[in-house]
Amino acid sequence: MNPFTTVTLAWQTALVFSLRSFELWTEPHAAQARLTGYALEKQKAFTAGAMAAGAAMLAGQMAPAVMQAAMAPAHRRVQANARKLMRG
């Protein structure tokens, strides 16, 4: 995985976590539903990553390609969340 991509993912993840935490703090009445949605979102990304990694391994790809396939769904979700939260 490209080091720039890794650093960008880490930065975006921290940004999304911080902004979502602030939203939960300012709107506690909606926190339970939002936290449930966030957990489901993570489970979907994890499952998609596991399936992609398995497919990459079955295709005979090397470890870096398998790792990239495993991380791609989570990376796409984090990017989409960061864009959405930055727009307001």
N, C-alpha and C positions, 0 to 999 in steps of 0.2 A: 504494500500500500504506500502510496506517495506520502512523504512526510508533511507536505503542505495540506493535503487532504485530511490527514489525521489531526493536525493542529486546527484546521477549520472546523472539523467535526467537534472537537473538544470545546472550542470557543462557542460554537452555536448551541451545543448542549447546555453549557453553563448559562448562556443568555436565555434560552427557553425555560430552564429551571427557575432562574431568578424572576423572570417576568410572570411566569405562571404562579410562583409562590406569592408574588405581590398581589396578583388577581385574587387568589384564594384568601389572602389576608384582608383585602378590602371588601370582599363579598362572601362572608362566611356562611350565609344562608344557602348558597349554591355549591358549597365546597364538596359535599358528599357526592353529588351527581357528577361533578367535574372530575373528582379523584377516581371515580369508577370508570369514567371515559378514558382518563389518562392510562389507567392500568390495562384496560382492554386494548388501547392503542399499542402499548408496549408488548403485550402478548401477541398481537397480530404481527408486529414487526419481527419479534423473536422467531415465531413460527415460520414466517416467510424466509427469514435468513437461514434457519435450520434446513428448510427444504431446498433452498438454493445451494447451500453448501453441500448437501447430500448429492444433489444433481451434478455439481461440479466434480465431486470425488468420483462418482460413478462414470463420469466422462473422462476420467484419468488426468484431471488437471493437477498441477502442482500446488503446494501449500499456499503460496501467495494469492493465487487465483481463487482458491477455496475460501481464504479469509476475506477477500474482497467481495465474493458472492455472498458470504454470510453477513457482512456489514452493510451491504448496499440497501436493503429495505429500511434499516434503522437510519442510515444516513439520509435517505430520501425523506423520511418522516421528520427528522430533525430540521432539515432544510426548509421543508414546507411549513413547519410550525414557526420557525424563526421568521420567515417571510411574512406569515400571517400576523404574528405578534408585533412585528416592526411597523406594519401598516396601521395597526391600531384596531 
